[in-house]
Amino acid sequence: MSIFDNLIIFEMANSHQGSVEHGISIIKEMGKISRKYNVNAAVKLQYRDIDSFVHPDFKERTDINHIPRFMSTKLNFEQFCELIDAIKSEGMIAMSTPFDETGVNWCVEQGLDVIKIASCSAMDWPLLEAAAATGKPLIISTGGKTIADIDKIFNFFTHRNCEFALLHCVAEYPAPMERLQLDFIDRMKKRYRNITIGYSGHENPDDNIVSMLAAAKGAKIHERHVGLPTETITLNTYSMNPSQADRWVKSIVTARDICGLKKENTKYISQAELDSLNSLMRGVYAKKTIAIGDKITENDVFFAMPYQEGQLSSGDMYDGLVATKEYSINAPIYEKKYTSDIKSARSVIHDAKGMLFEAGIALGNDFEVELSHHYGMKNFRQIGAIIINIVNREYCKKLIIVLPGQKHPRHLHKIKEETFQLLYGDLEVEINGSKSIMHPGDMKTVLRGQIHSFSSKTGAIFEEISTTHVKGDSYYQDKEISKLDLIERKTIIREW
């Protein structure tokens, strides 16, 4: 599990007024909330070496934004250590936003779990270089950054093999609702597929619609400024008091529960849902007396509710149905649902097209589809593969689709050499008895004569680039497969 998974970040508003005592009070309030909702929570501090961060000629100026606040809330290293101890004692993750290299060093020396980069520092390359060198998980806010800017940030940290996450953010305080652009989360998730995407909010603290929408968009990290008002301390217009923070966290937990899949990687359908739908379905009933062996056509039946358990539904009715028992007028029809190799092949094709759509892979119009069913179509979902032949010249290009739970049996080629590159999903490849797990982008080359096979848990699409493909150049270890004629173990589809 990543430290970023479903992370809630409480950022100390106004640097907790520069008071350790007040900061600890805020931390304790956030600790109560994190335990109440059992969330993966962090408290975030801000580090800057005021002595060097603010130019000496400007330290006493009161007419320049932020400087008076920075000067009045200054804490030393030991005081921040007290706050970190309080965060950890509350069972939360300790993190900080360093605004200079000294701040980065403090993060390391104090053993913080995560370093956060603020939007204003997201292209401060000297600071980013120092943060990357720590080896700690990093979270980068992208307020005010174009997609080109974010690409630079993404590549900067990717090239340095950092573990990092990106937060969509609108760096206005408070941020107007009409400029939040939560749809940008969708684009970030698609563009940076292996990176955790989150949302850092500065909108009205009484509004929880935005947090629920961000969660629904797939934001895995949520961040807000939090504080604790007193008789002498008033929070700013974008920071949350404990009650508001409680409702904010509750809204995120609720949205996650509403949006989250109840079954891994697919839609869960409850028996209650099936019972509800079945109660509204139409069953097939005999319009006249039907004898054993009669062919049943739509003229011989009618559709009506209620649908009874085990009965054919109106959607299951098909031409060629033969009665296996006698039916009187108005009797429900109980026959097996229609199954055939053609129906199985059509179902497989629909699944393959859906996987291509989900992966964003366009085929064009010039290709041939091959269903490789080594033990027949009835066993295809367990053993086989969908092979899309695109080019076969001196070079060959194919796309191979492996359905969830499907395996392609061990075989070798005497003429062809091939290279696999995984485009989508997960793939286990075995070459000469050595197994390896492939992730999108990974490549494996299979030399002539090497025995190989592949399988997938959740489904995979990979590209095969090879020398010219020659029919009959696949030699299977299972002699039962080898005995089959090509026509017996392959179905060619020209259009789908």
Disulfide bonds with the S-S distance in Angstrom:
none
